[in-house]
Amino acid sequence: MAQFDVYPNPNPASRTSVPFVVDVQSGLIDALPTRLVLPLSRIGSRNTRLPVNLCPLVEIDGEPLTLMPQLAAAIDKRLLRKPVLSLTHRAHDISAALDAVISGV
């Protein structure tokens, strides 16, 4: 598993509004049975009231999705099967969004 990999949402109940999750956990703690993930949501993707530094837009297959770091969750890593892409090129934006949740900056 790699940090910033994107996976299909393993929860069927929320998959319509949150089709993907991003693994943000450092590889330094791969031994844990869980991974910290952030949802990529269809809800809010067109809401201009969300601060861009908190909820950056990410495009996957031409669809704009909103990163929702305030909804971070730990999930069983066995539920994350095959990544669909990597957002390593957006690592700075994702890290800044997490910082905004933690420090308000």
N, C-alpha and C positions, 0 to 999 in steps of 0.2 A: 504494500500500500504506500502511496506517495502523497505527501502533503500537496494540497491544491488540486487533487484529482476530483473529477465530477462523476457522480454515480446516479443512476436512476433512484428515485425515492423508493425505499423498500416498504413504505407504509401505503397499502392500497387505499386506505380511507382518506389520505390527504394528497394523493398523487395528482389529482385533477388540478388543484391549485398550486401544488409544489411538486413539479415534475422531477426535480433534481436536488441533490445535496452536494455540498463541497466539503471534502475532508480537509480540515485545517490543522490537524494534530501533527506535531513534530515527529519525525521519524525516530528521534532519540528515545521515544517511549513506545515503540512498537510492541513491546512485550505485554502491554495492557490488553485486556479482552475487549475494550471499547475504543471508539474513535469519536473525536469531537467534530461534529458536522454543522454546517450552516445551510439553511434552506435557500433555494433559488425559487422565488415565488412569482406566479403570474399576477397575483394580487399586489397592487402597488406599483406595477411596472410602468404605469402611465400617470401615477400620482406625483405631480411636481412638488408637492408639499414635503416629501421625504428629503432630508438632507443627503446630498450626493455623497458626502464623505462617510455617512453612516450606512447608506443603502445604495451602493453603486449598481448601475445597470450592467448586466452581462448578457450578451447575445449568444444563443445556442441554436443552431440550425435556423437562423434568421428570426428567431423569436426573442424579443426583449424580456428578460427576467430580472427581478430585483433580488439582490443579496440581502438577506435579513439576519444580520449578525446578532441582533437582540433576541433572536429565537434559537440561539445555539443549543445543541443537545448532544449528549453522549449516547451513542447507540452501539449495539453489539457489532463488532467488526465483521462477523460472519454474514451479516445482512448485506454488506457491501461487496458485491460479486465482481463485476467487470466494469472498470471505468470507461466512460464514453469519450472523455477528453480531459485535458489538463488545463488548468487556469494559472499555471506557473507564471505566464507572462503578465498576469494581473495580481501577482503576489503582493506588490506594494499597496494596491487599492484594498485588497482583502485584509491585510494586516492593519491598514489605517482604519478600516471599518471596525475591526475588533478593538483597536485602541479607542475609538470614539465611544464604544459601549462601556469600556472599562474606565476611561479617564474623562470622558466628555469632551475631548478635544477633537 
